[in-house]
Structure formats: C-alpha cells, structure tokens
Amino acid sequence: MDTATSRQAAPAAGVEHFDFLIVGAGISGIGAACHLRKRFPQGSFVILDAMAGFGGTWWTHRYPGARSDSDLYTYGYSFKPWRGSSIATADEIRTYLSEVIAENDLAPRIRYGHKVTAADWSSRDQRWTLTVSRADTGETLTFTTGFLWMCAGYYDHNRGYTPEWPGMADFRGQIVHPQHWPEDLDCAGKRVVVIGSGATAATLIPALADKVAHVTMLQRSPTFFAADPRAHPLEAPLRALDLPDDWIHEIMRRAHIAKAGEVVRMSFEQPDDLRAFLIDQARAHLPAGFDVDRHFNPAYRPWQQRIAVVPDGDLFAAIRSGKASVVTDAIGRFDASGVQLASGEHLDADIIVTATGFNMQFFGGAPFSIDGEPVDFTQRVTWRGMMIEGVPNMAYVLGYFRASWTLRSDLISDLMCRVIEHMRREGRTVVEPTVTADDADMPRLPWMDPKNFNAGYVMRAQDHLFRQGDRAPWRHQLEYGEEMSALPAVQADEAALAYR
C-alpha cells in the first residue's frame, strides 16, 4: 500500500475497504476500472451496480430494436477496437463490454445487485463510507474507500418519465414505457401508438412495423432526424485492406469525430443550412406529398435538442411502406379504445407506448453528506464537469450530448488518474475543488443554458441539479472539439484543486 493510503484510518470490522470504489458497471464504470487497473496496478478497487448485470442503459433497455444512437467507433473505448458496423444493437454493445470485462479481468471486482443508499465523507478518517443494500439477501452492507468514482449516468433506471393524461385509467389496452418493456409483450397484429418522437421512438417504430397491424408515432412537436448509413462508407474499403483492427478503429474514430464536429459547428454557425439539409434528407426518403414541414421541421435550432439517427432511413422506410404513420397533435385524453386528440381526431390503439423520456438522476439517487452534514448539490458548482466544489475525493462521469458519451468518459478517466498520481507524488490524501478568491464573485448559473440545449428532461430537472460558473474551470457542457485538447492540458496542481 502506498504512503498516502496507509495514513488513512484502518477499516472497522465487517467493513470492506478499497482504495477506489466505482458506482456503476455501465460504459463509464467499466472504462474507469480499465484506466485504474492500468495506472494503479497495486490499487484495490470494486465496482458496485444496483442492477443484476453489466451494461447500464444496455441492461435496462430491452425494447425491440434497442441500439446505440452514436457510432461505436467513438462510443467504444479508445483502447478497445470496435469490429462491427458503426451503429450497433444493445446486444452487440453488451458483447463488446463483456469482452472488455474478460480482457481486463474485471468480473471478480464487480458486485451486482448492490445499490448505494448513502455516501458520507469523514474528514477525520479521510474516506467515504457507503451504505449499500444487497438485492439478493436484503442485507445492508458497508464499504469504505479513499476515492469514490460515480459512474451511474444521469437518469433514473427505475422510473421512466410518463406524463399524466386525463383518462389513462379508462384505456382497456396496455400502456408501456420503453424503459420497462415486458418480456412477454406480444405486439403481433396489434394497433400500436407510440407517444414521442425522440431516439427511442425512432428506434422502436421500425422494429415494430413489420410485426404489428399498424404503428403510429404521435408527437406534440417534431424532432430532427439524420438518415445516416448504418455502416460508414470507409469501413468496407479499410477492412478489404486487411489492416490491423486498431488501425481501422483509429481511422474510423477520427472520421466520425470529424463528421460529428462539422455537424455541431453548423448547428451553431449555419443552423438554417443544417435545418435545410436535414429536412431535404427526410423528404428524399418519404413518399410524395408527405407533409415534411409539419412533421419533421422543429421550432428549435438543430442540436438544441438531440438529432436522432435513423440508420439507412429505417424510420422513413417504415412510413413509406404504409406500416407506420406520423401524427403531430396534442393529446386531449385517453379513452377506452385509444387516444382522443385535441384536433378531434381519434387514434385507435391496443397498445400505447409512452416513449416520453426519462427522469434525470445523478449519483444513483443516493444522498451525500460530509462529516454528517447533508450535501446540497444545488448550491455547488462543478469543476470541469467531473468533480463538485467542496466535495472531496469524488469524481463523476458525464458524457456529451452532441458526441459519444465515451469520448468524455475516456478524457475524464485520464485527467482523474493524473490528479490521483499527483496526490500520491506529493504525499496527499485529499483533493477538493475549491473556488478561489479570484472567482468568488462568479455567478452561479443553471446546470444547462436553454439556449445551448433545451431537451425536456433537462428543463424538468434544472432546479434539482448542481450549478456551473461563467468561466473555466467551473463550466461544463463544452463540446468534444474544445475538450479533446483542453482537458489533457489541465495541470493537476491548478489553483482550483486544494490538496491536503
């Protein structure tokens, strides 16, 4: 054990102690574990996950057609080549993650069905104590750690977001949220109404179209869609050259980063041009006479909400075939046989799917305290979108909205490992983001500026989230194009990080 770790108090009897404790066995937690294992081979660590298996969102989401909306060359790790098509299914992603777990010998270090219910920092002991509920036995367990790494994502896995509409109890069919898709749900020959038009609806509808009698996408307002090819045009030529997998992975990764970066640039600098491109792309895939401006021309700026990918235009193909349709209207009420719309139209349904989004929840919903005092995160600002002001020895992973989540996960892991290395070199045991005197007058801004990104799930949660400042290093939600060079250049001894 290194000198810094040995200065901390010994764990109490019956308590498991680890140098590092990761919460979440999804893409972020598995990635963080790989970085820790490489950079601190003598360090002990464990991963706790509340669910019964690894994968995070890919464990939760079991609805038909579940897939990534991001390409896997950038959603995959920088250190693990992706060998499939750019767009992958949930099962393919879980297979990839299982390989990462096996190749890095992580399986013995993951505890499933372990939900963190409280986290308390002790300044005297210089460690976190986590209260954990074990699903299979009902026991309450205690873990301690010198450094806590929160990788539980940003939404509530247990409760999807479903608005309350009048008459829902009157509907004689079945109402399903995609986050809680029943394994035995039989949609064959049924009339299905999918409420919502985001990435989940765009995935679900093509997967259902050939099985159901008809599927209708009911949206209150339009969404932007991008009909990207399922496989990047560079993939086949590169694989034909029989290049090493890591070469192909890096080339494809750079190609996807460049393309995504250009779309983001246009969304800010040439939003009208990008809007016209996306609408024209949709029109080219849809039948003649389809009202594209009504159904696929949102009021917001492109990328002010997510641009949902429809691989090879599969959503548009389902509409073109007549098996799927789009209705843009407000819901008046549910009734016994379907949905009554504000316009007076009625949608008959046997099954209604509420693809209406999710509830944001950080840190797995566990309450935090420092020396017994509850932490009110709404009164604190983020340090570079990965630590919280005044919260010692705790990092969290939050990915990008406009680029693959894992691009940022990798950057965070690298920077946090450098911070920990600095602590160990200097013989320190604690690192705590601290607002300096120069920044004391900094305004405490909302978690997200609606002019930047205004998706419903973000706007609903603003009052419950931590804040950001108006300057570095207290800002977050930057773009990958900014952070790909900025974060590796951050010095571990910068003034905003107080070590002791």
N, C-alpha and C positions, 0 to 999 in steps of 0.2 A: 504494500500500500504506500502511496506517495506521502510526503511530509504533510502537505496541506490537508489531505483526507484524514490522516492519523490524528490531527489536532482536534477533530470533532469528537463529541461525546460518544461513548460506546452505546449501541442499541440496547433497549430494555429487553428482558427475557420475553420470548414469544413474539418478538417483532422482527420482521425480515428487513435488513438494511442493504441498500445498493448505492454505489457511487452515483449512478444515474437511473432515473425512473422515467420511462416513456409511457404516456397515456394515449392509447390508440394504435391499433395494428392495421391501419389502412396504408395508403400510399405514402403518407407523411411519416408515420411512425416506423414503418419498415425501412424507409430511406434513412431516417435519423439513426436507427440502430446500425445500419451498414456503415455510416460515417463514424459513429462512435467506436465500433468494433475495429475499424482500420486505424483510427487516430489514437485510440487509447486501449490497446490490446490487453492491458493488465487491469483495466477498469471493469467493475461488475455493473451489470445493468439488467433490467427486466422490463418487459412491455406488458401493460395491463389493458385489456379490452373488455368492454361490457357485453359485447356480442359473443355468439357461440363459435365464431370463426373469423379469419382474417379477411381484409379487403375493404372495410369501412363502407363506403357508399356502394361498393360492388357486392357486399354481403347483404346490405339492406334491400337494394333494388332488384326485385325478381320479376318485374312485369315483362310481358312479351316484348322482345326486341331490345331490351336494355343494352346500351352501348355507350361508348365514350363520345362526347361531342368535340373532343380535342384529338389531334393526331397523336398516335402512340410514339412517334419518334421524339416528340417533346414531352408528352405525358409520361413516357417511360423514363427511366433514370439515365443520367449521363454515363454511368459506369456499367450499364447492362444493356447490350444491344437488343433492339426490337427486331423481330424477323418476319412479322406478318404484314398485312395491309395497314395503311395509315389509320383507318377507322376500325376499331375493334369492338367486339361484343364484351359484355360483362364476364362471360365465362373465359374468353381469351385473356382478358386482363388478369383474372384470378389465377389462371395457369402461369402467366408471366410472374406474378407475385409469388406464387408457390415455388418457382424456380429460384427467385431471389432469396427466399427464406431458406431453401435447401442449400444453395451455394454458399451462404454466409452462416450456416449452422445456427439459425435464429430460433428454430422450433422449440428447443428446450428453454428458451428465455421468454416465451410468450405465455401468458396466463389468460385464457378466455373465460368469459362469464364473471369477470372481476370488474365491478363498477365502482369508481371512485365517488364517494358520497361527501367527502370533506377533505380540505387540504389546509394545514396550519403550519406556518413557519415559526420556528423558535430561534430568536436571536442568541439566546444563551447557548443552545446546542448547535446552532448554525446548520440546521437541517429542516427539511419538510417532513411532517408526519401526515400520512394519508390514511383515512378511514375508508375501507373497501368492503363492499358487500359481495359475497360469493354466491352466484346464482344456483349452483347445483346442491349446495348444502345449507344455504341460508345463513352461514356464519358471517360474522363481522370480523374482518382481519385488519391488521395494522402494518403498514410499510413505512420505512423512513428512507430518505435519500438526501444526498448532498446537493443534487441538481435535478430539477424537475423539468421535463420536456413535454409540453402539452401538444399532442398531435391528433386531437379528436375532431378536427374540422370545425365547421361553423353552422351546422344545423342539427336540429333535434331528430335523432333517428327513431325515437319512439312515437312521435306525434307529427304527422304531416299537417299542412295548413289546409283547412277546408272552411270556407265562409259558411255562415248560417243563412239559408234562403227560406222564405216562407213555404210551408207545405212539404218540407223534406220528409216528415213523418208519414205523409199521405201516399208517398210513392210506393207502389206494390212490387217494384223490381228491386234490384240490388244496387247500392251506392258503394263505390270502391275508390279508395285513394291509392295511386300507384305505389306509394311507399309501403303500403300494407296489402299487397296483392295476394289474394288467397290462392294457394297452390291448386285447389280443386275448382277454380272458377272456370266454367265452360261457357265460352262466348260463341260457340259454333251456331250459326243460323240466327243469332240474336241481333236486335237493333241496339246499337251502342251509341251513346252520346258522350263525347269526351269534352269536358269543360276546361278550357285553357288552350293556349297556343304557343307555349314555350318549348324547350328542348324535349321535355318528357312527352308532351302530346305529339310532337313531330316524330318521335321515335316509335311511340305506341301505335299510332294510326296505320302506318304502312305494315306493321307486323300483324295487325288485326284484319286488315282489309280483305284478304282472301279467305278468311275463316267466317266472318260474320255476314249477316244479311245486308247490313249497311252500317257504316260508321260516320258520324257527323262530328266535326270539330266546331264547337260552339265557343266563340271568343267575344269578349266585350270590346276588345280593340286589337288591331293587327300586331304582328311580330315580323321582324326582318328574318328572312331565311337565306342561306347560301347553299346553292346546289353544287357543292364541291364533289369531285370524283372520289370514290371510295379508296382508290389507290392513286397515289401521286404519279404523274407521268414519268418521273425519273426512276421509279422503283424497278420496273421490269428491265430497262436497259442496264442499270447498275448490277442487278443480280445476274444478268446474262454474262457479265464480265468476270464472274466468279471471284469477286473481291472479298476480302475478309469482312465478317459481319460488322466489326467495329468501324471499319472504313465506311461501309454503306450507312450505318447508323449515324455517323457524324455528318456525312454529306446530306443525308435526308433531314437530319435535325436542323442543319443550317438553312436548307431550302425552305423548310416550314417556318422557321423563325423569321426569315426574310419576308416571306409572303404575309405572315400574320402582322409583322411590323408595318408593312406597307398599308394594309387594311386599316390598322389603328391610326396611322398617320393621316390617311384620307378622312377617317371619321372625324378628326378634329379640324383639319385644314381644308378639305374638299368634301364636306358632308353631302352637298347636293349631287356631286358627281357619283359618290358611292351609293347614295339612295337610288339614283337613276340606273346604275349598274345592277343593283340587286333586284329592282323591280323588273327591269328588262330581262334579267336572267329567269325570274319566275314566269314572266309572260311567255317566254320561249318554251317552257315546259308544260304550260297549261293549255286547255282546249280553247279554240277560237271563241271569242265572245265572253270569256270568263272575266269578271269584274275585278281585275288585279288591284286597281286603285282603292277599291272598297275593302278588300280582304287582306292585302299584303303591302299596304303603304302606311306605316305607323306615323303617328304625330310627332314622336320623339326623334332625335338625331340618331343615325346609325351608331351602334355601340354605346349609346346612353343606356340601353338595356342590351342583353345578350343577343348576338346574332346566332341563331340556331342553325347548325349544319344539317342538311338533308342529303346524305350521300347519294350521288348519282341522281339527285332529284326524286328520291323514292316517295316522298310525301306528295309531290306534284303528280307523279305517275299514278298513285292511288286515286287522286281526284280525277285525273284524265280518264281512268278506266271506268269511272262511274260508281266504284265501290265505296268511295269516300266523298264527302262534301264539306263545305265550309259555310258557316252561318255567323255573321257578325251582328250581334244584337245584345241587349241586356236581358237578364233573367227577371221575369215578373214573379213567378212562383213555380214550385213543383206541384204536380198533381198525381193522381193515381197512375196515370199512363205515360208520364214523361215530364216535359218542361214547357211551361207557358211563357212565351217571350213578350217583352214589352211592346213589340210591334203588333202583337195579336197572333202571330204565327205559333203553332204548336209543334214540338218535336216529340214524336212517339219514341219511347225507349223501353227496352227490357233491362238494360244495364246503364248506369250513369257513372262515368269515371271522373272524379274531381282532380284533374291534373292542374291544381291551382297553386302549387308551390309548396314551400316548407317554412318552418319556423326557425329563425336563426337562434343558435345557442352556442356560446363559446365555452371552452374548458369543460365540456361534457356536462355542463349544468351544475357542477359541484361548487358549493360556497367556499370561498377562500378567507383565511384570517392570518394576521401577523401578530404574534405574541398574544393571541386570544381576541384581538380586535378585528371585527369583520372588515373585509376589503370592499370598498365601494368603487368598482371599476369605472363607473360613470364620472368620477371625479379625478381620474388619472389619464395621462396621455401615453401613447405608445412611443417606444423607442424603435424607430426604423421598422415598425410593423412586425416586431418579433420579441420584444420584451415590454414590460409595463413599468412606468415610473413608480419608484418606491417599492417594487415587488422583487425581493432578492432571489437570485439563483433560479429563475424561472424563464424559460423560453417558450414561445408558441409558434406554430406554423400556420400561416395564412397565405394562400396562393393568389394568383392573378385572376381577375375577371376576364381580361381580354387576351390572355395567353395561357398556356397549360399550367396547371397548379404546380406540377412537379419542377418546373423551371425555377420557381421561387423556393420550393422546398429544398432543392439542392444548394441554392445560394445561402439560405438560412443555416443549413447544417454546416457549411464550410465556415461561415463567419462565427457561429457559436462555438465551433470547435477551436477556432483561433482565440476566442475570448477565454475559453477554459484553459488552453495551453498557456496563455499569458498569466492567468491566475496561478497556475502551477509553477511557472518560472519564477514568479515574484513571491511565492510562498503565501498567497492569499487564499481565503476560503469562501469569500463572499463577493459577489458583484451585483450592483444595484443601480439601475438607471436613475439619475438624479438631475433634475432641471437646474442648470447653473444660474448664477446671478444675472448673466447676460440675457438669459431667456425668461427671467422671472415674470416679465410683463407680457409674455406671449399669450395671445388669445387662445382659449380652449374651444376648438372647433368641433362640430359633429363628426362622428365616425366616417361619414361619407358626405361629400358635397353633391347634392342632387343634380347640379349642372354637369357633373362628371358621370355619375351613374345613379339611376333612379328606379331600379327594379323594385317591385312591390315588397319583396321580402326584406330588402334593405330599409326601405322607408318605414315599414311597420316596426322595425327593431331599433331605430336610431336612439330612442330615449333610454334604452337598456344597455347600450354599448359604451365602451371606453372612448376616449376622445383622441384628437390629434392636434398638433400645433400648426403654425403657419410657416414653419421653416425646418430645415434639417437640424438635428436628426429626429425631430418629433413629428414628421409627416409619414403617412403611409399611402397605400393605393397608388403607387407610382407604376409606370409601365416597365415591362421587361427591358425595353430598349434603353431605359435610363439606368436600371439597376444592374444590368449584366456587367457593367464596368464599375459602377459606383460602389456596390456592396463589396466586391473583392478588394477595393482600395481602402475600405474603412480600417482604421488603425484600432487595435484592441485597447489602447490606452487613451482613447479620446476623452475629453473632459466630461462628457455626459455619463460616463461609466465610472461609478465610485467603487473602488476596491477596498476591502479591509480584511 
